[in-house]
């Protein structure tokens, strides 16, 4: 059974980009700009708010949300 990598850390970068580091050593960048078109994610347009993004953890160590 293949183990699914978990997110270890998230760092914000210019251009509303998240740098995501996984448990298997992989690193990926994701732009959140497309998400900000939805009301739910609109607060991420504010740079100060965006820079405070953190990962939350569930009991199993999986990412449950970003706050």
C-alpha positions in Angstrom: 0.0 0.0 0.0 1.4 3.4 -1.0 1.8 5.9 1.7 0.3 9.3 0.8 2.7 12.2 1.6 1.5 14.7 4.2 2.1 18.4 4.2 4.9 19.3 6.5 4.9 23.1 6.1 3.5 26.0 4.0 5.3 29.2 3.3 3.7 32.2 1.6 5.5 33.7 -1.4 4.9 36.8 -3.6 2.0 36.7 -6.0 -0.3 35.0 -3.6 1.6 31.7 -4.0 2.0 29.0 -1.4 5.2 27.0 -1.2 4.1 23.6 0.1 6.6 21.0 1.5 5.6 17.4 1.8 6.8 14.5 4.0 8.4 12.7 1.0 10.6 15.7 0.3 8.6 17.0 -2.6 8.0 20.8 -2.9 5.3 22.4 -4.9 4.1 25.9 -5.5 0.4 26.8 -5.8 -1.2 30.1 -6.8 -4.3 30.9 -4.7 -5.4 33.7 -7.0 -8.0 31.6 -8.9 -9.6 30.7 -5.5 -9.9 34.4 -4.5 -12.7 34.8 -7.1 -14.9 32.8 -4.7 -16.5 34.6 -1.8 -15.2 32.1 0.7 -11.6 32.7 -0.2 -11.9 36.5 -1.0 -10.1 37.5 2.3 -6.9 35.9 0.8 -6.7 38.9 -1.6 -5.5 41.0 1.4 -1.7 40.5 1.5 -1.5 40.8 5.3 -4.2 38.2 5.8 -2.6 35.9 3.2 0.8 36.0 4.8 -0.7 34.6 8.0 -1.7 31.3 6.4 -0.9 28.3 8.6 -1.7 24.6 8.3 -4.0 23.0 10.8 -3.6 19.3 11.8 -6.2 16.7 12.5 -5.7 13.9 15.1 -4.1 11.8 12.4 -1.6 14.5 11.4 -3.4 15.3 8.1 -4.0 18.8 7.0 -7.5 19.7 8.1 -7.6 23.4 7.1 -5.7 26.6 6.6 -6.2 29.3 9.1 
